[in-house]
Amino acid sequence: MRHAAQLTSLLDLDRAPVAISFSDEAPEGVAALEESAVSGCTYWKTAADGESFYTVAADHYGCPVGAHTHGIDMPEDVQAELMGVIGTMVELHYIEMEEVPGIPQLEGDFNFASYAPLGDATFEAQVVLVTGNARQIMLLVEAAHAAGIATDGSMVGRPTCAAIPAVIQSGQCVTNLACIGNRIYTELSDDQLYFAVSGDKLPSVLEKLEVAVNANNELTAYHTARLNA
């Protein structure tokens, strides 16, 4: 709860940071999702809006791309839809077929995925997802760099859901510009993007974030004075 309050206060966030975790057993004290959504990233917004819940594999069948990035075994009809979506993207020259094997994907069996506002999470967050504008994400990236967990990975947004396995695989952080599907499903505004960080690295980022915010406030005054001199 303290970490969520720090993030929100230091960055003046509009959306609550979200805790995400994967487990073999259903988390205690967390309710099952009541109704499956058309996309896995919809669950990010649902959690940011204040709900805590867990999903099972079938709750992700509505989005074949998201099911793929989360390493979910799909029934034949969902697998066929995935291949159709990929084929369309290739025809549009949106992606190249050679890119597909390089998309981050969760490893191991998918059993339960839990989502909650970070401040309300009763489970340990494997990934903390922050939604913010360019300035807010800039501060987080500066803090991550100072904490020694910045990555050299691309900021390309597609598919946005791949940011979750990317963080779990690296144990560090990812900045993601968000793809068009994510922007539609989560009602993300044009000026917003994502920062995802490994849950165990969040305290180090927060320590440096306070320094980054204070430094940027001082430098704002310095640069403004130079501009108006």
FIKOLFI-540621 format. One line per 10 residues: number of its first residue (from 0); their letters; for each residue x negated, y negated, z of C-alpha. Coordinates in pm, whole numbers, always signed. Example, Ala and Ser with C-alpha at 12.3 -4.5 7.8 and 13.67 -1.06 7.14 Angstrom:
# residues 2
0) AS) -1230 +450 +780 | -1367 +106 +714 .
This chain:
# residues 229
0) MRHAAQLTSL) +0 +0 +0 | -283 -237 +86 | -447 -184 -252 | -124 -263 -435 | -80 -582 -235 | -438 -686 -312 | -400 -627 -683 | -70 -811 -702 | -190 -1104 -494 | -530 -1151 -658 .
10) LDLDRAPVAI) -392 -1126 -1011 | -38 -1261 -957 | +102 -958 -1139 | +456 -952 -1278 | +475 -572 -1289 | +386 -346 -999 | +72 -134 -1045 | +163 +230 -1101 | +17 +543 -942 | +3 +854 -1162 .
20) SFSDEAPEGV) -106 +1202 -1059 | -94 +1558 -1190 | -55 +1864 -970 | +16 +2236 -967 | +287 +2197 -704 | +575 +1951 -677 | +469 +1666 -445 | +632 +1662 -104 | +879 +1384 -44 | +905 +1291 -412 .
30) AALEESAVSG) +1227 +1355 -604 | +1248 +1516 -945 | +1323 +1290 -1239 | +1698 +1267 -1288 | +1708 +1211 -1665 | +1438 +1265 -1926 | +1332 +965 -2135 | +1259 +936 -2505 | +890 +871 -2430 | +641 +958 -2159 .
40) CTYWKTAADG) +524 +600 -2129 | +880 +502 -2039 | +802 +659 -1702 | +533 +395 -1648 | +793 +121 -1664 | +1040 +318 -1452 | +776 +347 -1180 | +674 -17 -1212 | +1040 -108 -1165 | +1036 +62 -825 .
50) ESFYTVAADH) +1118 +432 -867 | +911 +726 -739 | +959 +1066 -907 | +792 +1363 -1067 | +834 +1514 -1412 | +791 +1862 -1557 | +676 +1957 -1906 | +1026 +1949 -2058 | +1066 +1586 -1950 | +798 +1497 -2205 .
60) YGCPVGAHTH) +939 +1679 -2507 | +1112 +1359 -2618 | +775 +1220 -2730 | +566 +1474 -2922 | +261 +1244 -2928 | +276 +1194 -2553 | +325 +1565 -2499 | +13 +1626 -2707 | -205 +1381 -2513 | -83 +1536 -2188 .
70) GIDMPEDVQA) -179 +1886 -2303 | +176 +2017 -2286 | +273 +2339 -2461 | +557 +2237 -2691 | +841 +2445 -2835 | +836 +2493 -3211 | +1079 +2211 -3291 | +879 +1958 -3089 | +555 +2082 -3244 | +711 +2039 -3588 .
80) ELMGVIGTMV) +815 +1684 -3501 | +460 +1610 -3387 | +319 +1725 -3719 | +581 +1515 -3899 | +488 +1204 -3700 | +118 +1260 -3763 | +188 +1313 -4133 | +379 +986 -4151 | +100 +798 -3974 | -153 +940 -4217 .
90) ELHYIEMEEV) +63 +847 -4517 | +86 +492 -4383 | -295 +487 -4342 | -229 +411 -3975 | -462 +694 -3874 | -686 +937 -4054 | -634 +1309 -3999 | -997 +1330 -3888 | -915 +1107 -3591 | -661 +1345 -3437 .
100) PGIPQLEGDF) -904 +1594 -3275 | -1081 +1303 -3104 | -771 +1175 -2923 | -816 +1232 -2546 | -601 +1513 -2412 | -539 +1647 -2062 | -704 +1983 -2001 | -554 +2278 -1816 | -194 +2372 -1752 | +61 +2092 -1717 .
110) NFASYAPLGD) +291 +2155 -1421 | +397 +1832 -1251 | +325 +1465 -1318 | +411 +1217 -1044 | +478 +845 -1087 | +538 +571 -830 | +476 +205 -763 | +123 +207 -618 | +246 +45 -298 | +503 +320 -241 .
120) ATFEAQVVLV) +306 +624 -356 | +304 +912 -107 | +62 +1109 -326 | -298 +1036 -410 | -325 +849 -739 | -551 +1004 -999 | -491 +706 -1224 | -382 +353 -1134 | -221 +168 -1423 | -211 -212 -1426 .
130) TGNARQIMLL) -6 -414 -1674 | -119 -772 -1726 | -195 -1057 -1961 | -534 -1118 -2119 | -664 -1328 -1829 | -556 -1074 -1567 | -709 -783 -1755 | -1023 -991 -1818 | -1069 -1024 -1441 | -1021 -650 -1391 .
140) VEAAHAAGIA) -1272 -567 -1664 | -1524 -808 -1510 | -1469 -643 -1171 | -1506 -295 -1318 | -1830 -398 -1488 | -1963 -536 -1159 | -1860 -213 -985 | -2054 -11 -1241 | -1760 +179 -1385 | -1701 -10 -1709 .
150) TDGSMVGRPT) -1694 +207 -2020 | -1796 +139 -2377 | -1484 +301 -2519 | -1274 +136 -2785 | -982 -84 -2679 | -771 +51 -2963 | -417 +103 -2841 | -301 +408 -3030 | -173 +621 -2879 | -149 +433 -2550 .
160) CAAIPAVIQS) -68 +748 -2353 | -418 +878 -2433 | -549 +624 -2182 | -440 +855 -1900 | -648 +1160 -2001 | -931 +926 -2101 | -952 +795 -1744 | -923 +1142 -1591 | -1196 +1277 -1818 | -1436 +987 -1757 .
170) GQCVTNLACI) -1351 +920 -1392 | -1386 +552 -1473 | -1158 +302 -1646 | -1002 +216 -1981 | -864 -105 -2126 | -582 -42 -2372 | -415 -289 -2606 | -94 -77 -2625 | +48 +72 -2944 | +373 -35 -3105 .
180) GNRIYTELSD) +561 +265 -2971 | +456 +190 -2616 | +549 -176 -2657 | +899 -79 -2766 | +960 +194 -2508 | +822 -5 -2213 | +946 -348 -2327 | +591 -477 -2307 | +561 -841 -2407 | +330 -948 -2688 .
190) DQLYFAVSGD) +78 -1100 -2446 | +46 -795 -2220 | -193 -500 -2222 | -313 -229 -1985 | -602 -151 -1754 | -619 +205 -1621 | -868 +309 -1354 | -948 +630 -1171 | -776 +617 -834 | -1092 +689 -637 .
200) KLPSVLEKLE) -1270 +397 -806 | -999 +142 -726 | -1148 +29 -390 | -1479 -54 -561 | -1296 -251 -832 | -1092 -441 -574 | -1405 -537 -383 | -1552 -689 -697 | -1218 -830 -813 | -1199 -1073 -524 .
210) VAVNANNELT) -1547 -1199 -618 | -1448 -1227 -985 | -1132 -1423 -907 | -1316 -1666 -680 | -1596 -1710 -934 | -1351 -1775 -1216 | -1167 -2034 -1008 | -1493 -2219 -947 | -1599 -2188 -1308 | -1260 -2318 -1422 .
220) AYHTARLNA) -1328 -2640 -1236 | -1682 -2657 -1375 | -1583 -2607 -1739 | -1284 -2838 -1711 | -1507 -3112 -1574 | -1754 -3066 -1861 | -1473 -3076 -2116 | -1335 -3398 -1974 | -1668 -3569 -1913 .
